[in-house]
Amino acid sequence: MNIVTQEAKKKQAIVKYAEKNGKSKASRKYGVSLSSVKRWCKKYDGTWQSLLDKSHRPHSHPNRHTSKEERQIKNSFQKEFERYGWYGVYSDLLGKGYTRSFSGMVYAAKRMGLSKKKKPQKRSRVHRRYPELLEPGEKVQIDVKEVPYNCLRGNVLRDGKHI
């Protein structure tokens, strides 16, 4: 059970207590304002789902781009973005009488779905540093170690070979 459900069930318990004992007594017992208890009682229809909080998100915004501005952004994007990027789109819009900010234009374009994120390209293994070897032993690395003279023993010491 998540926190939203728990809160709704707590409100349901308060409303049921308020129906039996009165709203002011319920508000004192549970430590909730009387106006909240009255609002919940009015909203309650017998199920705890009716006491869930509604969204506080606004339905619209007064400063949102107009449909004319969105058309301008779309046309400029199709014309300029490929070659000049966001700044080219913005400068083209400024020439057409666009008065909003650069970041507002980018936000509106992304909201309209004009800018798709590019997928990261996978690195191909085609360009190799060394050519492909065809035979075993074609390329061998040998490390050479110098052995000090006082470490030589046996035949090597007698032959006078010193590497």
CNS distance restraints for C-alpha pairs under 8 A (distance, minus, plus):
assign (resid   1 and name CA) (resid   5 and name CA) 6.28 0.50 0.50
assign (resid   1 and name CA) (resid   6 and name CA) 6.80 0.50 0.50
assign (resid   2 and name CA) (resid   6 and name CA) 6.37 0.50 0.50
assign (resid   3 and name CA) (resid   7 and name CA) 6.17 0.50 0.50
assign (resid   4 and name CA) (resid   8 and name CA) 6.33 0.50 0.50
assign (resid   4 and name CA) (resid  52 and name CA) 7.20 0.50 0.50
assign (resid   5 and name CA) (resid   9 and name CA) 6.20 0.50 0.50
assign (resid   5 and name CA) (resid  52 and name CA) 7.48 0.50 0.50
assign (resid   6 and name CA) (resid  10 and name CA) 6.16 0.50 0.50
assign (resid   7 and name CA) (resid  11 and name CA) 6.23 0.50 0.50
assign (resid   7 and name CA) (resid  52 and name CA) 7.93 0.50 0.50
assign (resid   8 and name CA) (resid  12 and name CA) 6.21 0.50 0.50
assign (resid   8 and name CA) (resid  48 and name CA) 5.74 0.50 0.50
assign (resid   8 and name CA) (resid  49 and name CA) 6.98 0.50 0.50
assign (resid   8 and name CA) (resid  51 and name CA) 5.39 0.50 0.50
assign (resid   8 and name CA) (resid  52 and name CA) 5.42 0.50 0.50
assign (resid   9 and name CA) (resid  13 and name CA) 6.30 0.50 0.50
assign (resid   9 and name CA) (resid  48 and name CA) 5.72 0.50 0.50
assign (resid  10 and name CA) (resid  14 and name CA) 6.35 0.50 0.50
assign (resid  11 and name CA) (resid  15 and name CA) 6.15 0.50 0.50
assign (resid  11 and name CA) (resid  40 and name CA) 7.22 0.50 0.50
assign (resid  11 and name CA) (resid  48 and name CA) 7.81 0.50 0.50
assign (resid  11 and name CA) (resid  51 and name CA) 6.84 0.50 0.50
assign (resid  12 and name CA) (resid  16 and name CA) 6.18 0.50 0.50
assign (resid  12 and name CA) (resid  44 and name CA) 7.83 0.50 0.50
assign (resid  12 and name CA) (resid  47 and name CA) 7.80 0.50 0.50
assign (resid  12 and name CA) (resid  48 and name CA) 5.74 0.50 0.50
assign (resid  12 and name CA) (resid  51 and name CA) 7.17 0.50 0.50
assign (resid  13 and name CA) (resid  17 and name CA) 6.18 0.50 0.50
assign (resid  14 and name CA) (resid  18 and name CA) 6.05 0.50 0.50
assign (resid  14 and name CA) (resid  26 and name CA) 6.29 0.50 0.50
assign (resid  14 and name CA) (resid  27 and name CA) 7.94 0.50 0.50
assign (resid  14 and name CA) (resid  30 and name CA) 7.20 0.50 0.50
assign (resid  14 and name CA) (resid  37 and name CA) 7.43 0.50 0.50
assign (resid  15 and name CA) (resid  19 and name CA) 6.20 0.50 0.50
assign (resid  15 and name CA) (resid  23 and name CA) 7.98 0.50 0.50
assign (resid  15 and name CA) (resid  26 and name CA) 7.84 0.50 0.50
assign (resid  15 and name CA) (resid  37 and name CA) 6.84 0.50 0.50
assign (resid  15 and name CA) (resid  40 and name CA) 6.76 0.50 0.50
assign (resid  15 and name CA) (resid  41 and name CA) 5.71 0.50 0.50
assign (resid  15 and name CA) (resid  44 and name CA) 7.69 0.50 0.50
assign (resid  16 and name CA) (resid  20 and name CA) 6.55 0.50 0.50
assign (resid  17 and name CA) (resid  21 and name CA) 5.96 0.50 0.50
assign (resid  17 and name CA) (resid  22 and name CA) 7.39 0.50 0.50
assign (resid  17 and name CA) (resid  26 and name CA) 6.13 0.50 0.50
assign (resid  18 and name CA) (resid  22 and name CA) 4.52 0.50 0.50
assign (resid  18 and name CA) (resid  23 and name CA) 4.53 0.50 0.50
assign (resid  18 and name CA) (resid  24 and name CA) 7.66 0.50 0.50
assign (resid  18 and name CA) (resid  25 and name CA) 7.12 0.50 0.50
assign (resid  18 and name CA) (resid  26 and name CA) 5.10 0.50 0.50
assign (resid  18 and name CA) (resid  37 and name CA) 7.75 0.50 0.50
assign (resid  18 and name CA) (resid  41 and name CA) 8.00 0.50 0.50
assign (resid  19 and name CA) (resid  23 and name CA) 7.15 0.50 0.50
assign (resid  21 and name CA) (resid  25 and name CA) 6.49 0.50 0.50
assign (resid  21 and name CA) (resid  26 and name CA) 7.04 0.50 0.50
assign (resid  22 and name CA) (resid  26 and name CA) 6.34 0.50 0.50
assign (resid  23 and name CA) (resid  27 and name CA) 6.16 0.50 0.50
assign (resid  23 and name CA) (resid  34 and name CA) 6.78 0.50 0.50
assign (resid  23 and name CA) (resid  37 and name CA) 6.38 0.50 0.50
assign (resid  23 and name CA) (resid  38 and name CA) 6.84 0.50 0.50
assign (resid  24 and name CA) (resid  28 and name CA) 6.31 0.50 0.50
assign (resid  24 and name CA) (resid  34 and name CA) 5.96 0.50 0.50
assign (resid  25 and name CA) (resid  29 and name CA) 6.14 0.50 0.50
assign (resid  26 and name CA) (resid  30 and name CA) 6.08 0.50 0.50
assign (resid  26 and name CA) (resid  32 and name CA) 8.00 0.50 0.50
assign (resid  26 and name CA) (resid  37 and name CA) 7.64 0.50 0.50
assign (resid  27 and name CA) (resid  31 and name CA) 5.61 0.50 0.50
assign (resid  27 and name CA) (resid  32 and name CA) 4.82 0.50 0.50
assign (resid  27 and name CA) (resid  33 and name CA) 5.70 0.50 0.50
assign (resid  27 and name CA) (resid  34 and name CA) 5.34 0.50 0.50
assign (resid  27 and name CA) (resid  37 and name CA) 6.44 0.50 0.50
assign (resid  28 and name CA) (resid  32 and name CA) 6.77 0.50 0.50
assign (resid  28 and name CA) (resid  33 and name CA) 7.91 0.50 0.50
assign (resid  32 and name CA) (resid  36 and name CA) 6.82 0.50 0.50
assign (resid  32 and name CA) (resid  37 and name CA) 7.12 0.50 0.50
assign (resid  33 and name CA) (resid  37 and name CA) 6.60 0.50 0.50
assign (resid  34 and name CA) (resid  38 and name CA) 6.21 0.50 0.50
assign (resid  35 and name CA) (resid  39 and name CA) 6.10 0.50 0.50
assign (resid  36 and name CA) (resid  40 and name CA) 6.13 0.50 0.50
assign (resid  37 and name CA) (resid  41 and name CA) 6.12 0.50 0.50
assign (resid  38 and name CA) (resid  42 and name CA) 6.23 0.50 0.50
assign (resid  39 and name CA) (resid  43 and name CA) 6.26 0.50 0.50
assign (resid  40 and name CA) (resid  44 and name CA) 5.92 0.50 0.50
assign (resid  40 and name CA) (resid  51 and name CA) 6.72 0.50 0.50
assign (resid  43 and name CA) (resid  50 and name CA) 6.71 0.50 0.50
assign (resid  43 and name CA) (resid  51 and name CA) 6.75 0.50 0.50
assign (resid  44 and name CA) (resid  48 and name CA) 7.65 0.50 0.50
assign (resid  44 and name CA) (resid  50 and name CA) 5.79 0.50 0.50
assign (resid  44 and name CA) (resid  51 and name CA) 6.26 0.50 0.50
assign (resid  45 and name CA) (resid  50 and name CA) 6.35 0.50 0.50
assign (resid  46 and name CA) (resid  50 and name CA) 7.72 0.50 0.50
assign (resid  47 and name CA) (resid  51 and name CA) 7.70 0.50 0.50
assign (resid  48 and name CA) (resid  52 and name CA) 7.14 0.50 0.50
assign (resid  60 and name CA) (resid  64 and name CA) 7.90 0.50 0.50
assign (resid  65 and name CA) (resid  69 and name CA) 5.95 0.50 0.50
assign (resid  65 and name CA) (resid  70 and name CA) 6.38 0.50 0.50
assign (resid  65 and name CA) (resid 108 and name CA) 7.32 0.50 0.50
assign (resid  66 and name CA) (resid  70 and name CA) 6.27 0.50 0.50
assign (resid  67 and name CA) (resid  71 and name CA) 6.18 0.50 0.50
assign (resid  68 and name CA) (resid  72 and name CA) 6.30 0.50 0.50
assign (resid  69 and name CA) (resid  73 and name CA) 6.17 0.50 0.50
assign (resid  69 and name CA) (resid  98 and name CA) 7.47 0.50 0.50
assign (resid  70 and name CA) (resid  74 and name CA) 6.15 0.50 0.50
assign (resid  70 and name CA) (resid 108 and name CA) 7.48 0.50 0.50
assign (resid  70 and name CA) (resid 109 and name CA) 7.81 0.50 0.50
assign (resid  71 and name CA) (resid  75 and name CA) 6.16 0.50 0.50
assign (resid  72 and name CA) (resid  76 and name CA) 6.07 0.50 0.50
assign (resid  72 and name CA) (resid  93 and name CA) 7.04 0.50 0.50
assign (resid  73 and name CA) (resid  77 and name CA) 5.87 0.50 0.50
assign (resid  73 and name CA) (resid  89 and name CA) 7.57 0.50 0.50
assign (resid  73 and name CA) (resid  93 and name CA) 7.04 0.50 0.50
assign (resid  73 and name CA) (resid 105 and name CA) 7.35 0.50 0.50
assign (resid  73 and name CA) (resid 109 and name CA) 6.82 0.50 0.50
assign (resid  74 and name CA) (resid  78 and name CA) 6.25 0.50 0.50
assign (resid  74 and name CA) (resid 109 and name CA) 7.33 0.50 0.50
assign (resid  74 and name CA) (resid 114 and name CA) 7.46 0.50 0.50
assign (resid  75 and name CA) (resid  79 and name CA) 6.23 0.50 0.50
assign (resid  76 and name CA) (resid  80 and name CA) 5.73 0.50 0.50
assign (resid  76 and name CA) (resid  81 and name CA) 7.48 0.50 0.50
assign (resid  76 and name CA) (resid  89 and name CA) 5.47 0.50 0.50
assign (resid  76 and name CA) (resid  92 and name CA) 6.48 0.50 0.50
assign (resid  76 and name CA) (resid  93 and name CA) 6.69 0.50 0.50
assign (resid  77 and name CA) (resid  81 and name CA) 5.04 0.50 0.50
assign (resid  77 and name CA) (resid  86 and name CA) 8.00 0.50 0.50
assign (resid  77 and name CA) (resid  89 and name CA) 5.60 0.50 0.50
assign (resid  77 and name CA) (resid 114 and name CA) 7.69 0.50 0.50
assign (resid  78 and name CA) (resid  82 and name CA) 7.55 0.50 0.50
assign (resid  79 and name CA) (resid  89 and name CA) 7.95 0.50 0.50
assign (resid  80 and name CA) (resid  84 and name CA) 5.75 0.50 0.50
assign (resid  80 and name CA) (resid  85 and name CA) 6.79 0.50 0.50
assign (resid  80 and name CA) (resid  88 and name CA) 5.80 0.50 0.50
assign (resid  80 and name CA) (resid  89 and name CA) 5.39 0.50 0.50
assign (resid  80 and name CA) (resid  92 and name CA) 7.66 0.50 0.50
assign (resid  81 and name CA) (resid  85 and name CA) 4.25 0.50 0.50
assign (resid  81 and name CA) (resid  86 and name CA) 6.07 0.50 0.50
assign (resid  81 and name CA) (resid  88 and name CA) 6.48 0.50 0.50
assign (resid  81 and name CA) (resid  89 and name CA) 5.88 0.50 0.50
assign (resid  83 and name CA) (resid  88 and name CA) 7.88 0.50 0.50
assign (resid  84 and name CA) (resid  88 and name CA) 4.62 0.50 0.50
assign (resid  84 and name CA) (resid  89 and name CA) 7.23 0.50 0.50
assign (resid  85 and name CA) (resid  89 and name CA) 6.54 0.50 0.50
assign (resid  86 and name CA) (resid  90 and name CA) 6.19 0.50 0.50
assign (resid  86 and name CA) (resid 106 and name CA) 7.33 0.50 0.50
assign (resid  87 and name CA) (resid  91 and name CA) 6.09 0.50 0.50
assign (resid  88 and name CA) (resid  92 and name CA) 6.14 0.50 0.50
assign (resid  89 and name CA) (resid  93 and name CA) 6.24 0.50 0.50
assign (resid  90 and name CA) (resid  94 and name CA) 6.18 0.50 0.50
assign (resid  90 and name CA) (resid 102 and name CA) 6.47 0.50 0.50
assign (resid  90 and name CA) (resid 105 and name CA) 7.37 0.50 0.50
assign (resid  91 and name CA) (resid  95 and name CA) 6.40 0.50 0.50
assign (resid  92 and name CA) (resid  96 and name CA) 6.65 0.50 0.50
assign (resid  93 and name CA) (resid  97 and name CA) 6.53 0.50 0.50
assign (resid  93 and name CA) (resid  98 and name CA) 5.28 0.50 0.50
assign (resid  94 and name CA) (resid  98 and name CA) 4.81 0.50 0.50
assign (resid  94 and name CA) (resid  99 and name CA) 6.87 0.50 0.50
assign (resid 100 and name CA) (resid 104 and name CA) 6.44 0.50 0.50
assign (resid 100 and name CA) (resid 105 and name CA) 6.86 0.50 0.50
assign (resid 101 and name CA) (resid 105 and name CA) 6.35 0.50 0.50
assign (resid 102 and name CA) (resid 106 and name CA) 6.37 0.50 0.50
assign (resid 103 and name CA) (resid 107 and name CA) 6.06 0.50 0.50
assign (resid 104 and name CA) (resid 108 and name CA) 6.12 0.50 0.50
assign (resid 105 and name CA) (resid 109 and name CA) 6.16 0.50 0.50
assign (resid 106 and name CA) (resid 110 and name CA) 6.16 0.50 0.50
assign (resid 107 and name CA) (resid 111 and name CA) 6.11 0.50 0.50
assign (resid 108 and name CA) (resid 112 and name CA) 6.19 0.50 0.50
assign (resid 109 and name CA) (resid 113 and name CA) 6.39 0.50 0.50
assign (resid 109 and name CA) (resid 114 and name CA) 5.47 0.50 0.50
assign (resid 109 and name CA) (resid 115 and name CA) 6.75 0.50 0.50
assign (resid 110 and name CA) (resid 114 and name CA) 5.60 0.50 0.50
assign (resid 110 and name CA) (resid 115 and name CA) 5.35 0.50 0.50
assign (resid 110 and name CA) (resid 116 and name CA) 7.89 0.50 0.50
assign (resid 133 and name CA) (resid 138 and name CA) 6.68 0.50 0.50
assign (resid 133 and name CA) (resid 139 and name CA) 7.52 0.50 0.50
assign (resid 134 and name CA) (resid 138 and name CA) 7.46 0.50 0.50
assign (resid 146 and name CA) (resid 163 and name CA) 5.96 0.50 0.50
assign (resid 147 and name CA) (resid 151 and name CA) 6.79 0.50 0.50
assign (resid 147 and name CA) (resid 152 and name CA) 7.45 0.50 0.50
assign (resid 147 and name CA) (resid 162 and name CA) 7.63 0.50 0.50
assign (resid 147 and name CA) (resid 163 and name CA) 6.44 0.50 0.50
assign (resid 148 and name CA) (resid 152 and name CA) 7.16 0.50 0.50
assign (resid 149 and name CA) (resid 162 and name CA) 6.68 0.50 0.50
assign (resid 152 and name CA) (resid 156 and name CA) 6.58 0.50 0.50
assign (resid 152 and name CA) (resid 157 and name CA) 5.61 0.50 0.50
assign (resid 153 and name CA) (resid 157 and name CA) 5.44 0.50 0.50
assign (resid 154 and name CA) (resid 158 and name CA) 6.63 0.50 0.50
assign (resid 155 and name CA) (resid 159 and name CA) 6.09 0.50 0.50
assign (resid 156 and name CA) (resid 160 and name CA) 6.36 0.50 0.50
assign (resid 156 and name CA) (resid 161 and name CA) 5.71 0.50 0.50
assign (resid 156 and name CA) (resid 162 and name CA) 7.62 0.50 0.50
assign (resid 157 and name CA) (resid 161 and name CA) 6.58 0.50 0.50
assign (resid 157 and name CA) (resid 162 and name CA) 7.84 0.50 0.50
